[in-house]
């Protein structure tokens, strides 16, 4: 599974992480942007370009986010992510 910027950074932090599915657009994106004010954020979805845009906005605003490309309706992809 492709993983965006800083996946290893999240693993080293002892802070809470918000995992947001569908974070590339719509309600999922809005939730990711809101949670990023408080938590390190992992944005999960199927479209890398939209995930990258969400993560870029979070990081530009001082947050710490990564993206993970995964289809949550596919159990194998979730396990591999």
N, C-alpha and C positions, 0 to 999 in steps of 0.2 A: 504494500500500500504506500502510495506517495505521502510523505509527511512534510509539512512546511517548516519554516524557520523555527529553530530553537526547541525542538522536541526534547532534546537532552536537558535543556535548561529547566523545563517543567519538572523533570524527574529529580533534579537536584534540590529543588525548593521544598521547604517543609511547610508551605502554605497551602491553603485550600485551592482547588481547581474546579471551575465550573465547566462542564462538558455540555455543549449546546448542539443538538442535532438540527439539521436544516438551517444552519447559521449563515448560509450564503445569501439568503433573501427573505423577504416577508417578515412574518412574526419571529421566526428563528433569528434572523439578523438583528431585529430590534431587541430581542432578549439578550443576545450575545453582547451587543453594545452596552446595554444597561448593566449586565453582570460584570462586565470588564472594569467598571468603576470600583468594584470591590474585590474581585477574584482574578487570579490568573485564569485564562480562558482557553479551552480547546474547542475550536469550531469544527464541527463535523458535517459533511455533506457530500454531494455527488459531483459538483461542478467546481473544479479547481479555480477557475477565473473569479467566480463570485466569492469563493472562500478566501482567496488571496485579497480581494478588495475589502472584505470585512475585517480581516486580520490587519491589513495595512492601516485602516481607519482606527482600529483599537490601539495599535502600537504608536501611531502618530499622535494620539491623544494621551500618551503616557502609560497605556496599559501594557500588558504582556500576554500575547496570544500566539497560538500556533493554529494551523489548520491540518485536518486529516481527511483525506478523500475516502469515504466509505458509504455504502448503501446500507442503512440500518435494517432494511427488510431482508438482507442477505446475511444469515448467521455466520457463514464462513468469513465474509468480509469483516464483520465485527470482531471475530476472534483474531484475524490477522492484523487488524488495526491496533 
